[in-house]
Amino acid sequence: MPSLRPRFLGVGPWVIWVGVLVLSAVAVYAAYLDHTIIARFESRRWSLPAQVYSRPLELGVGEVVDRDQVVRALQRAGYRATARPDTPGTYQVDGQHRLVIHVRALSFWDGPQPARRIRIRFDETGIAELTALDGEAAPALLRLDPELIGSLYGSDGEDRVLVRLNEVPQALLLGLLAVEDRQFSRHVGIDPGAVLRAALSNIRAGRIVQGGSTLTQQLVKNLFLDSDRTFRRKFDEALMAVLLEWHYTKAEILETYLNEVYLGQQAGRAIHGFGLASAYYFGKPLSELEIQETALLVGLVKGPSYYHPLRQPERARSRRDTVLGVFAEVGLLDQATFEVARSRPLGVRTAAQRGGAYGAALGLVRAHLLRDYSQDDVIAEGLRIYTTINPEVQGQAERVLRRNLDRLAQQGKKDLQGAIVVTDVLTGAVQAVVGGRDDAAGGFNRALTARRPIGSLVKPAVYLAALESGRYTLVSTVRDEPVAVKVAGGTIWRPGNASGRFHGEEPLFQALAQSHNAATVHLGLEVGIPRIVQTLRNLGVNADIPQVPAVLLGTLELSPIDVAQMYQTLAGGGIHAPLQIIREVVSPSGQPLRRYPLDLHQAASPEAAALLHAAMRQVVLRGTARSAAGLPSSWEAAGKTGTTDEQRDAWFAGYAGNRMAVVWVGRDDNTPMGLSGSSGALPIWLDLMRNSDVHPIPRVLPDSMALRWVEPATGRAAGPECAGAIELPFQQGTGPGNPVPCALTERWAVHPDENSPVQHLRQWWQDLLGR
């Protein structure tokens, strides 16, 4: 008679023990995964990089800004041109001199700005009138959206803009679920039907060829797993998805997914989440996306690189239209709307429309922030950083540098790199920072970290020290003659001029304008190296300054940002304004945390600063930078060229109107390039100034000073009617004496021979004039 015991009771004890061990191992492994999920999900879900914004364009009556400049700012911010600007984020060009803007509701460090419709009237000088179209009083000041120029993230390169679930448009939520996971509200982390279909396909293929992943599984993959397509990884993914759904609500999972999903790459910056993707691709918040734009972002989930709308526009459009078809299928849009949406262009912003690349600027922001905040706070606390960066100037600086380096490459000057720093003359606000030819690629930031000899850029400090001593005027005689100085080790230093010639005695301003090395060394030794080092310190140079004679000709090594600080003080009339790139730091909730107000102090006497400005004007008008002489005279352009030994570095630092800029050109390997400051850096500076929105600023002489006419070649007094005579400032009671008649002035300039038969008459005349 057959046994009635169940079959499994006949299974050997060892089989049961193996089963128990396997189940125990799975339980232990599941517990390990569960711990991992909880720890990492909580920390990762709220870890946010600091968001860095450009300066907002501020519009008020009297602001020097034209209509086209405002329109460009609106376009960068993703505003749409329309015949009826009835919704926030739209504008209308109303004739030649008017603009109607429906500004978005925005939050700034000093409080919220509500959404409003405002008409702006322009005249030839700027904004003439602001009129409110909503029945309220016109605002005294209107701010446009600052551009999100980037984020300060950790070594993983992940960037995101946090959005809450209630801030996400319904079309995006429902459309995403319709395309990616229609059973999301019902499953427990995995969709058994989809898993079975995928498993059959994978078994037939002998490898992972189909996913069947739910939205929860996609989130697990993004948060915890690598991209290996193995059975082990798929098992982990499924188990972790179930555990995630066990611990967290559907709303929490969906919100985290919306902020975590990978949607593209910009150089070393990974675009995560729909909030940042909307800003990156379209320049506007999620709430303003049109249905075809929503479909494009949803379509990118499948493959951000494969469907990249700028690099693969045809693929992106095909994918977008497929997603629109799904939207129509599930009833998110009707047939007429579907046809209109499918006919629309992709509408993504080009690199030019996005403004600058901002790689170097973000590096400077990070460096300044780390003075006051820890690294963890900067990359994880979601701080909002408002900067002084001007998107128009930044974009222009990047284009100018690339354009000119390409021009030089066509002339045989290969492998050149460059850097640009632009500041506001009055405040020291940094408006643009470019660290190389491709600023978007990150990497070596030459503007901040490339310390190179500055050559003749140091000379204004030498001349400023001389003028501040009170022993010299602009026409004091300096000797451009051979000089020999014993230096350390007993060797003799014999500096010469770039031309190989010496020019004898010449006026002080002329020695600076022509950048004569020997004259500068003679002057510097007379003034004293310690005094010149102190002058450099006063101008804002914090680097090590070697107290050796060679420092007079620029062996001092500085970065472009260091040079910008030095020349900012010169441009500001001797007032030291620390370079400022951060304006405000705000918490994620909008609470102001830290302000960075102006901190001004007088670093050089106003009189000496005015004298040096006049001398640096002559550098531009008739000296080594005379190719810049054609700039508008009202800009009062001034600056200095710099070239280092064997033409390894080319510099120009100078200011015009309200802008100061430093340009460096060279090779990263420090090999000679055959370019001087005049031929390598100055053309880039000129290109930048000519294509920037430069405004004159008044420069008034101190009351103790007056202008006098002088002859440029000799520094002797002249009359305004004399050919070639120039006006220079002098302290009251100093100067070149009474004017020499033009005929004699010209004759002396033509016949300088001391053995001339009329030399005694020349000496008599000089004595008579009190020279």
KAZI-V833195 format. One record per residue. N is the residue number from 1. RES is the residue in one small letter. SS is DSSP state (@ for helix, = for strand, . for the rest). OMEGA is omega in degrees with one decimal (NA if undefined). Layout:
N,RES,SS,OMEGA  N,RES,SS,OMEGA
This chain:
1,m,.,-176.5  2,p,.,-179.0  3,s,.,178.4  4,l,.,-179.6  5,r,.,176.4  6,p,.,-177.3  7,r,@,-173.0  8,f,@,178.8  9,l,@,177.6  10,g,@,179.3  11,v,.,-178.7  12,g,.,179.0  13,p,@,-177.8  14,w,@,178.6  15,v,@,178.6  16,i,@,179.9  17,w,@,177.2  18,v,@,178.5  19,g,@,178.8  20,v,@,179.7  21,l,@,179.6  22,v,@,179.6  23,l,@,177.9  24,s,@,179.5  25,a,@,178.2  26,v,@,179.8  27,a,@,178.4  28,v,@,-179.9  29,y,@,178.6  30,a,@,178.2  31,a,@,177.8  32,y,@,178.4  33,l,@,-179.8  34,d,@,177.7  35,h,@,179.7  36,t,@,-178.5  37,i,@,-176.1  38,i,@,-176.8  39,a,@,-173.6  40,r,@,-179.3  41,f,@,-178.9  42,e,@,-177.6  43,s,@,-176.0  44,r,@,-173.6  45,r,@,-176.3  46,w,.,177.0  47,s,.,-173.1  48,l,=,174.7  49,p,.,174.3  50,a,=,177.8  51,q,=,-174.8  52,v,=,-176.4  53,y,=,172.4  54,s,.,173.6  55,r,.,173.5  56,p,.,175.0  57,l,.,-177.1  58,e,=,-175.0  59,l,=,177.5  60,g,.,180.0  61,v,.,-179.3  62,g,.,178.6  63,e,.,-179.0  64,v,.,-179.3  65,v,.,-179.2  66,d,.,-175.4  67,r,@,-177.3  68,d,@,178.6  69,q,@,177.8  70,v,@,179.1  71,v,@,178.6  72,r,@,178.1  73,a,@,178.0  74,l,@,-179.8  75,q,@,177.2  76,r,@,-179.1  77,a,.,176.7  78,g,.,175.4  79,y,.,-179.6  80,r,=,174.0  81,a,=,-177.2  82,t,.,178.0  83,a,.,179.7  84,r,.,-179.3  85,p,.,-174.1  86,d,.,-178.3  87,t,.,178.0  88,p,.,-179.7  89,g,.,178.9  90,t,=,177.2  91,y,=,179.5  92,q,=,172.7  93,v,=,-172.6  94,d,=,-179.9  95,g,.,-173.6  96,q,.,-171.0  97,h,.,-178.0  98,r,=,-179.2  99,l,=,174.3  100,v,=,-177.1  101,i,=,169.4  102,h,=,-174.3  103,v,=,176.8  104,r,.,170.1  105,a,.,-175.6  106,l,=,176.6  107,s,=,179.3  108,f,=,-178.0  109,w,.,-178.5  110,d,.,175.0  111,g,=,-178.0  112,p,=,171.4  113,q,=,-175.7  114,p,.,173.8  115,a,.,-177.1  116,r,=,172.7  117,r,=,-174.5  118,i,=,172.2  119,r,=,178.6  120,i,=,174.6  121,r,=,-178.4  122,f,=,166.7  123,d,=,-173.7  124,e,.,-178.6  125,t,.,-178.3  126,g,=,-178.1  127,i,=,-178.6  128,a,=,-174.2  129,e,=,169.3  130,l,=,-179.9  131,t,=,176.9  132,a,=,179.9  133,l,.,-179.2  134,d,.,177.9  135,g,.,179.2  136,e,.,176.8  137,a,.,179.0  138,a,.,179.0  139,p,.,175.1  140,a,.,-177.8  141,l,.,179.1  142,l,=,178.6  143,r,=,171.1  144,l,.,-177.2  145,d,.,170.0  146,p,.,179.3  147,e,.,172.0  148,l,=,-173.2  149,i,=,177.8  150,g,=,-178.5  151,s,=,176.8  152,l,=,-174.8  153,y,.,-178.1  154,g,.,-175.8  155,s,.,179.2  156,d,.,176.6  157,g,.,-176.4  158,e,=,-179.6  159,d,=,178.9  160,r,=,171.2  161,v,.,-174.8  162,l,.,171.9  163,v,.,175.4  164,r,.,-175.4  165,l,@,-178.7  166,n,@,177.2  167,e,@,-175.5  168,v,.,179.9  169,p,.,-178.8  170,q,@,-179.5  171,a,@,178.7  172,l,@,-179.6  173,l,@,-176.6  174,l,@,178.9  175,g,@,177.3  176,l,@,-179.3  177,l,@,178.9  178,a,@,-177.7  179,v,@,-170.3  180,e,@,-171.5  181,d,.,-176.6  182,r,.,-179.9  183,q,.,-172.9  184,f,.,-176.0  185,s,.,-173.1  186,r,.,-173.5  187,h,.,-179.3  188,v,.,-179.4  189,g,.,175.8  190,i,.,178.3  191,d,.,-174.8  192,p,@,-179.8  193,g,@,179.3  194,a,@,179.5  195,v,@,-179.4  196,l,@,178.9  197,r,@,179.3  198,a,@,-178.4  199,a,@,178.7  200,l,@,178.6  201,s,@,-177.8  202,n,@,179.0  203,i,@,178.3  204,r,@,-177.2  205,a,@,-177.7  206,g,.,179.1  207,r,.,-179.3  208,i,.,177.8  209,v,.,-177.8  210,q,.,-174.0  211,g,.,-174.1  212,g,.,-173.2  213,s,.,169.8  214,t,.,177.1  215,l,@,178.2  216,t,@,177.4  217,q,@,177.0  218,q,@,179.0  219,l,@,177.1  220,v,@,-179.7  221,k,@,-179.8  222,n,@,-173.7  223,l,@,-164.8  224,f,@,-168.2  225,l,.,175.0  226,d,.,-174.4  227,s,.,179.9  228,d,.,-179.9  229,r,.,-179.4  230,t,.,177.6  231,f,@,179.0  232,r,@,-178.6  233,r,@,178.6  234,k,@,176.8  235,f,@,178.6  236,d,@,-178.3  237,e,@,-178.3  238,a,@,-178.8  239,l,@,-179.9  240,m,@,176.9  241,a,@,178.4  242,v,@,179.5  243,l,@,179.3  244,l,@,179.8  245,e,@,178.3  246,w,@,-173.1  247,h,@,-170.6  248,y,.,-179.9  249,t,.,176.3  250,k,@,-179.0  251,a,@,179.3  252,e,@,179.9  253,i,@,-178.6  254,l,@,179.4  255,e,@,179.0  256,t,@,178.4  257,y,@,-178.3  258,l,@,-179.5  259,n,@,-173.9  260,e,@,-170.9  261,v,.,-178.1  262,y,=,-174.2  263,l,=,175.6  264,g,=,-176.4  265,q,=,172.0  266,q,=,-175.7  267,a,.,-178.0  268,g,.,-175.8  269,r,=,179.1  270,a,=,-177.5  271,i,=,179.7  272,h,=,173.9  273,g,.,-177.2  274,f,@,179.1  275,g,@,179.2  276,l,@,-179.8  277,a,@,178.3  278,s,@,178.9  279,a,@,-175.7  280,y,@,-175.1  281,y,@,-173.0  282,f,@,177.5  283,g,.,-179.7  284,k,.,-179.5  285,p,.,-180.0  286,l,@,-174.8  287,s,@,-177.9  288,e,@,180.0  289,l,.,170.6  290,e,.,-170.0  291,i,@,179.6  292,q,@,176.4  293,e,@,174.8  294,t,@,-179.7  295,a,@,179.0  296,l,@,180.0  297,l,@,177.8  298,v,@,179.2  299,g,@,-179.7  300,l,@,-179.5  301,v,.,-176.9  302,k,.,-179.4  303,g,.,-175.4  304,p,.,179.1  305,s,.,-177.2  306,y,.,-177.4  307,y,.,-176.7  308,h,.,-171.0  309,p,.,178.0  310,l,.,-178.2  311,r,.,-179.2  312,q,.,-173.7  313,p,@,-178.9  314,e,@,176.7  315,r,@,-178.0  316,a,@,-179.4  317,r,@,178.6  318,s,@,179.0  319,r,@,178.5  320,r,@,-178.7  321,d,@,175.6  322,t,@,179.0  323,v,@,175.9  324,l,@,177.0  325,g,@,176.4  326,v,@,177.7  327,f,@,179.4  328,a,@,-178.5  329,e,@,-176.9  330,v,.,173.6  331,g,.,177.8  332,l,.,175.9  333,l,.,-179.0  334,d,.,-174.4  335,q,@,-178.8  336,a,@,178.7  337,t,@,178.1  338,f,@,-178.5  339,e,@,179.1  340,v,@,-177.8  341,a,@,-178.7  342,r,@,-179.5  343,s,@,-176.7  344,r,.,172.9  345,p,.,-179.4  346,l,.,174.3  347,g,.,179.0  348,v,.,-179.3  349,r,.,173.0  350,t,.,178.1  351,a,.,-179.2  352,a,.,-179.7  353,q,.,178.6  354,r,.,-178.4  355,g,.,-174.7  356,g,.,177.2  357,a,.,168.2  358,y,.,-178.8  359,g,@,-179.0  360,a,@,179.0  361,a,@,178.7  362,l,@,176.1  363,g,@,178.2  364,l,@,176.6  365,v,@,180.0  366,r,@,-178.8  367,a,@,-179.9  368,h,@,-179.9  369,l,@,-175.9  370,l,.,171.6  371,r,.,-172.5  372,d,.,-176.4  373,y,.,176.5  374,s,.,178.1  375,q,@,-179.0  376,d,@,178.6  377,d,@,-176.0  378,v,@,-172.2  379,i,@,-173.1  380,a,@,-171.8  381,e,=,176.3  382,g,.,178.7  383,l,.,173.1  384,r,=,-175.0  385,i,=,175.7  386,y,=,-173.9  387,t,=,177.3  388,t,.,-176.3  389,i,.,177.4  390,n,.,-175.4  391,p,@,-179.9  392,e,@,-179.3  393,v,@,179.2  394,q,@,179.7  395,g,@,179.4  396,q,@,179.8  397,a,@,179.0  398,e,@,-179.1  399,r,@,-179.3  400,v,@,-179.3  401,l,@,-178.7  402,r,@,-178.7  403,r,@,-176.8  404,n,@,175.1  405,l,@,175.3  406,d,@,177.8  407,r,@,179.3  408,l,@,177.7  409,a,@,177.7  410,q,@,177.3  411,q,.,176.9  412,g,.,179.4  413,k,.,-173.3  414,k,.,171.2  415,d,.,178.5  416,l,.,173.0  417,q,=,-179.1  418,g,=,176.8  419,a,=,179.0  420,i,=,170.0  421,v,=,179.2  422,v,=,179.4  423,t,=,172.8  424,d,=,-174.5  425,v,.,-172.0  426,l,.,-171.3  427,t,.,-174.0  428,g,.,178.4  429,a,=,179.2  430,v,=,-176.9  431,q,=,178.8  432,a,=,174.2  433,v,=,177.8  434,v,=,-174.2  435,g,.,179.6  436,g,.,-177.9  437,r,.,-179.3  438,d,.,-174.2  439,d,@,-178.4  440,a,@,-173.9  441,a,@,-178.1  442,g,.,178.7  443,g,.,-172.7  444,f,.,-178.4  445,n,.,-175.2  446,r,@,-178.8  447,a,@,-176.0  448,l,@,-167.2  449,t,@,178.3  450,a,.,-179.8  451,r,.,-177.3  452,r,=,174.7  453,p,=,-174.5  454,i,.,176.8  455,g,@,-172.9  456,s,@,174.0  457,l,@,-179.6  458,v,@,-170.3  459,k,@,177.1  460,p,@,177.4  461,a,@,177.5  462,v,@,-177.5  463,y,@,176.5  464,l,@,178.3  465,a,@,179.0  466,a,@,-177.7  467,l,@,178.7  468,e,@,-179.0  469,s,.,-178.4  470,g,.,-178.3  471,r,.,-173.3  472,y,.,167.8  473,t,.,179.7  474,l,.,-179.0  475,v,.,174.1  476,s,.,-177.0  477,t,=,171.0  478,v,=,-173.4  479,r,=,172.3  480,d,=,-174.7  481,e,.,178.3  482,p,.,-179.7  483,v,.,178.8  484,a,.,-177.0  485,v,=,176.2  486,k,=,-178.0  487,v,.,-176.9  488,a,@,-179.2  489,g,@,177.7  490,g,@,179.1  491,t,.,-179.2  492,i,=,177.9  493,w,=,-177.4  494,r,.,-179.4  495,p,.,176.2  496,g,.,178.1  497,n,.,-179.1  498,a,.,-178.6  499,s,.,-175.2  500,g,.,-178.8  501,r,.,174.7  502,f,.,-169.7  503,h,.,177.4  504,g,=,179.6  505,e,=,-178.8  506,e,=,177.8  507,p,=,-177.3  508,l,@,-177.5  509,f,@,-179.3  510,q,@,178.5  511,a,@,177.6  512,l,@,-177.4  513,a,@,-178.0  514,q,.,177.0  515,s,.,180.0  516,h,.,-175.8  517,n,@,-174.7  518,a,@,178.3  519,a,@,-179.9  520,t,@,179.3  521,v,@,176.8  522,h,@,-178.9  523,l,@,-178.7  524,g,@,178.2  525,l,@,177.3  526,e,@,-178.8  527,v,@,-179.1  528,g,.,-177.8  529,i,@,178.9  530,p,@,179.7  531,r,@,-179.6  532,i,@,176.4  533,v,@,178.5  534,q,@,176.7  535,t,@,177.0  536,l,@,177.5  537,r,@,179.9  538,n,@,-179.8  539,l,@,176.0  540,g,.,178.8  541,v,.,-178.5  542,n,.,-179.5  543,a,.,174.4  544,d,.,-178.9  545,i,.,-179.8  546,p,.,-178.9  547,q,.,179.5  548,v,.,-178.2  549,p,@,-177.0  550,a,@,178.4  551,v,@,179.1  552,l,@,179.6  553,l,@,168.0  554,g,.,171.6  555,t,.,174.4  556,l,.,-178.8  557,e,=,179.4  558,l,=,171.0  559,s,.,176.1  560,p,@,179.8  561,i,@,175.4  562,d,@,178.3  563,v,@,179.7  564,a,@,177.9  565,q,@,179.5  566,m,@,-177.0  567,y,@,173.7  568,q,@,179.3  569,t,@,177.1  570,l,@,-179.2  571,a,@,-178.7  572,g,.,177.3  573,g,.,179.8  574,g,.,176.7  575,i,=,-178.7  576,h,=,174.7  577,a,=,179.6  578,p,.,178.9  579,l,.,-174.0  580,q,=,175.3  581,i,.,178.6  582,i,=,179.5  583,r,=,-178.9  584,e,=,170.7  585,v,=,-174.8  586,v,=,177.9  587,s,.,178.7  588,p,.,-179.8  589,s,.,178.3  590,g,.,-179.6  591,q,.,177.9  592,p,=,-179.0  593,l,=,-176.6  594,r,=,174.7  595,r,=,179.0  596,y,.,-176.8  597,p,.,176.6  598,l,.,178.7  599,d,.,-171.9  600,l,=,169.8  601,h,=,-177.7  602,q,=,-178.2  603,a,.,177.0  604,a,.,-178.2  605,s,.,179.1  606,p,@,-178.7  607,e,@,-180.0  608,a,@,178.8  609,a,@,178.5  610,a,@,177.6  611,l,@,-178.6  612,l,@,177.0  613,h,@,179.5  614,a,@,179.0  615,a,@,179.4  616,m,@,171.8  617,r,@,179.9  618,q,@,173.4  619,v,@,-178.5  620,v,@,-173.2  621,l,@,-176.3  622,r,@,-177.3  623,g,.,-174.6  624,t,.,178.7  625,a,.,-173.4  626,r,@,173.9  627,s,@,176.3  628,a,@,-175.6  629,a,.,-177.8  630,g,.,176.7  631,l,.,-179.4  632,p,.,-177.4  633,s,@,-179.4  634,s,@,177.6  635,w,@,-177.7  636,e,.,-178.1  637,a,.,179.1  638,a,=,179.7  639,g,=,-177.9  640,k,=,172.6  641,t,=,175.7  642,g,=,178.5  643,t,=,-178.9  644,t,.,-175.1  645,d,@,178.7  646,e,@,179.0  647,q,@,176.4  648,r,.,-179.3  649,d,=,174.5  650,a,=,-177.1  651,w,=,159.3  652,f,=,175.7  653,a,=,-178.1  654,g,=,-176.8  655,y,=,178.0  656,a,=,-178.0  657,g,.,-175.5  658,n,.,-177.8  659,r,=,171.3  660,m,=,-179.3  661,a,=,174.6  662,v,=,178.1  663,v,=,173.4  664,w,=,174.4  665,v,=,178.3  666,g,=,176.7  667,r,.,-179.8  668,d,.,179.8  669,d,.,174.2  670,n,.,177.2  671,t,.,178.3  672,p,.,-177.3  673,m,.,176.8  674,g,.,178.6  675,l,.,175.0  676,s,.,174.4  677,g,@,-178.8  678,s,@,-175.1  679,s,@,-176.5  680,g,@,-173.8  681,a,@,-176.2  682,l,@,179.0  683,p,@,178.2  684,i,@,178.0  685,w,@,179.6  686,l,@,179.0  687,d,@,179.9  688,l,@,-177.3  689,m,@,-178.8  690,r,@,-177.6  691,n,.,176.8  692,s,.,-179.0  693,d,.,-176.9  694,v,.,177.2  695,h,.,177.6  696,p,.,170.9  697,i,.,-177.2  698,p,.,173.9  699,r,.,-174.7  700,v,.,177.3  701,l,.,171.4  702,p,.,-177.0  703,d,.,-176.7  704,s,.,-174.8  705,m,=,177.2  706,a,=,179.2  707,l,=,176.0  708,r,=,176.6  709,w,=,179.2  710,v,=,174.7  711,e,.,-172.9  712,p,.,-172.2  713,a,.,-173.7  714,t,.,-175.2  715,g,.,179.0  716,r,.,177.9  717,a,=,179.4  718,a,.,175.6  719,g,.,-179.4  720,p,.,-179.6  721,e,.,-177.1  722,c,.,-179.5  723,a,.,176.4  724,g,.,-178.9  725,a,.,-179.6  726,i,=,176.6  727,e,=,176.1  728,l,=,179.2  729,p,=,177.1  730,f,=,170.2  731,q,=,176.7  732,q,.,-179.8  733,g,.,174.8  734,t,.,176.9  735,g,.,-171.6  736,p,.,-179.4  737,g,.,-178.6  738,n,.,-177.7  739,p,.,172.7  740,v,.,176.8  741,p,.,-174.1  742,c,@,-177.5  743,a,@,180.0  744,l,@,178.8  745,t,@,-178.8  746,e,@,-177.3  747,r,@,179.0  748,w,@,179.6  749,a,@,-177.5  750,v,@,-176.5  751,h,.,-177.6  752,p,.,-174.3  753,d,.,-178.9  754,e,.,179.7  755,n,.,-179.6  756,s,.,178.2  757,p,.,-178.2  758,v,.,-178.6  759,q,@,-179.4  760,h,@,175.8  761,l,@,179.3  762,r,@,-179.4  763,q,@,178.6  764,w,@,-178.6  765,w,@,178.5  766,q,@,178.8  767,d,@,-179.5  768,l,@,-178.5  769,l,@,177.8  770,g,.,178.9  771,r,.,NA
